Amino acid sequence: ASDGVGAQTLARLVKAFDPGWVHASLSTDLQHDLWRKFALIATFGGCCALANATIGEVRDCPDTRDLLTRSLAEVQQVAAAEGVTLTDDDLASIEHTLTKMAPTGTTSMQRDLREGKPSELDYLNGHLVDLAHAHDLSVQFHEIVTAVLRLHAARGHC
């Protein structure tokens, strides 16, 4: 909020969440923050669902750990084409977040696909592929994730 009253209201709202279980903060660059969150969720969801594995299994296997890095690099490339800079430090921070997650963690997309429910695949990895193609970019990993997981979704399981 650019006016003083709106900024004060937002600050009070953030403070109200502070002692609780919800982490809240004011963003000075909302587009950047949204792309960081998108990079985390599309990477976590796409890699774990494709591997049908927990985050611990994915990050502890060198071959699949590399997929996390590849996924983030592709998101970084598309974000740049969309006018948002995700720095290498941003990607390192996201990878650090993935390493702090409980090793048994799975994603809602992964569970939904396994259970034959609608998932956010087309809103995450599929959307990234669409954006990449609009900019004539190649995002091979996310194209594979989207193609394979759409097949699983059509069958109703992962």
C-alpha positions, 0 to 999 in steps of 0.5 A, a space after each residue: 500500500 502506498 498510502 500511510 493508512 494502508 501501510 499501517 493496516 498491512 503492518 498490523 496484519 503481518 504483526 497479528 500473524 507473527 506470534 502464530 504458526 503463519 509466517 507473514 511478511 510485506 513484499 517489496 517486490 511481489 512478482 519476484 516473490 511469486 516467482 520464487 514461490 512458483 519455482 519452489 512449488 513447481 520443482 518440488 511437485 514436479 520432481 517428486 511426482 515424476 519420481 513418485 518419491 518423497 523429497 528425501 528420496 529425490 534429494 538423496 539420489 544424485 541423479 534426481 537431486 540434479 533434476 531439482 537443480 535443472 527444474 529451478 534453472 528452467 524456471 529462472 529462464 522463463 521468469 527472466 523472459 517474463 521480466 523477473 530476475 531470479 538470481 542464483 542466490 534465489 535458486 540456492 535459497 530454494 534448494 536450501 529450503 528443499 533440503 530442510 523439508 522433512 525427508 518423508 514429505 510428498 506434494 499435494 500434486 503427487 498425492 492427487 495424481 496417485 489418487 486419481 484426483 484433479 491436480 495443479 499440474 496444468 497450473 504449475 509445470 504445464 503453465 511454465 511450459 506454455 510460458 516458455 513456448 510463448 517465448 520460444 524457450 526450451 524447458 525440456 525437464 518441465 516438458 517431460 514432467 508435464 507429458 508424463 504426469 498428464 499420462 498418469 492423470 489420464 489413467 487416474 494414478 501415478 
